[in-house]
Amino acid sequence: MDVNEVITIDPEIQFGTPVFKGTRVPVISFFQHLESGVTIDNFILDFPTVKKEQCIALLELSEKIVTSKNFKQLYETAAWWKFTSPVV
């Protein structure tokens, strides 16, 4: 699944925070739930606008990023952008 089918980044939705496409649910909240031991099925119960397929696709996209041979460069670019972009 293409990243644009999973995630939306729009300044008009949650101030540009990445959200699951078609929702206002930030993707970070999915990872926070997983870190807390919440299953995908229980996450979907908490956020019924998110589809299970979106959660699985997000995990697959994350895997591709962290296993990429360019991961270090991606990480450094993201870290640089986070600390140099203006706060909204």
C-alpha positions as CSV (number, residue, x, y, z in Angstrom):
1,M,0.0,0.0,0.0
2,D,1.3,3.5,-0.9
3,V,2.1,5.9,1.9
4,N,-0.5,8.3,0.5
5,E,-3.2,5.7,1.0
6,V,-2.3,5.3,4.6
7,I,-1.2,8.7,5.9
8,T,-2.4,12.2,5.4
9,I,-0.4,15.3,6.3
10,D,-2.5,18.4,6.0
11,P,-2.0,21.6,7.9
12,E,-5.8,21.8,8.2
13,I,-6.0,18.5,10.0
14,Q,-4.5,18.2,13.4
15,F,-2.1,21.1,12.5
16,G,-0.2,18.9,10.0
17,T,0.4,16.0,12.3
18,P,0.4,12.8,10.3
19,V,-2.9,11.1,10.6
20,F,-4.5,7.9,9.2
21,K,-6.0,8.8,5.8
22,G,-9.7,9.7,6.1
23,T,-9.5,10.2,9.9
24,R,-8.2,12.7,12.4
25,V,-6.4,10.0,14.3
26,P,-2.6,10.7,14.6
27,V,-0.4,7.8,13.6
28,I,1.7,8.4,16.7
29,S,-1.2,7.4,18.8
30,F,-1.1,3.9,17.1
31,F,2.5,3.5,18.0
32,Q,1.9,4.7,21.6
33,H,-0.9,2.2,22.0
34,L,1.3,-0.6,20.7
35,E,4.1,0.4,23.1
36,S,1.5,0.2,25.9
37,G,0.6,-3.4,24.9
38,V,-2.6,-2.6,23.2
39,T,-3.4,-4.9,20.2
40,I,-4.3,-3.7,16.8
41,D,-7.8,-5.0,17.3
42,N,-8.2,-3.1,20.5
43,F,-6.8,0.1,19.0
44,I,-9.4,-0.2,16.3
45,L,-12.1,-0.5,18.9
46,D,-10.8,2.8,20.4
47,F,-10.6,4.4,17.0
48,P,-13.2,2.9,14.8
49,T,-12.5,5.3,11.9
50,V,-9.1,3.5,11.4
51,K,-9.2,0.3,9.4
52,K,-7.1,-2.7,10.4
53,E,-5.6,-2.7,6.9
54,Q,-4.3,0.8,7.5
55,C,-2.6,-0.3,10.7
56,I,-1.0,-3.2,9.0
57,A,0.1,-1.1,6.1
58,L,1.6,1.5,8.5
59,L,3.6,-1.3,10.1
60,E,4.8,-2.5,6.7
61,L,5.8,1.0,5.7
62,S,7.7,1.4,9.0
63,E,9.5,-1.9,8.4
64,K,10.6,-0.7,4.9
65,I,11.9,2.5,6.4
66,V,13.9,1.0,9.2
67,T,15.3,-1.8,7.1
68,S,16.3,0.5,4.3
69,K,20.0,0.8,3.6
70,N,19.4,4.6,3.6
71,F,17.8,4.5,7.1
72,K,20.6,6.5,8.8
73,Q,20.3,9.3,6.2
74,L,16.5,9.3,6.5
75,Y,16.7,9.5,10.3
76,E,19.2,12.3,10.2
77,T,17.1,14.3,7.7
78,A,14.0,13.8,9.8
79,A,15.9,14.8,13.0
80,W,17.3,17.9,11.3
81,W,13.9,18.9,10.0
82,K,12.2,18.4,13.4
83,F,14.7,20.8,15.1
84,T,14.8,23.4,12.4
85,S,11.2,23.7,11.3
86,P,9.1,26.5,12.9
87,V,6.6,25.5,15.6
88,V,3.0,26.1,14.6
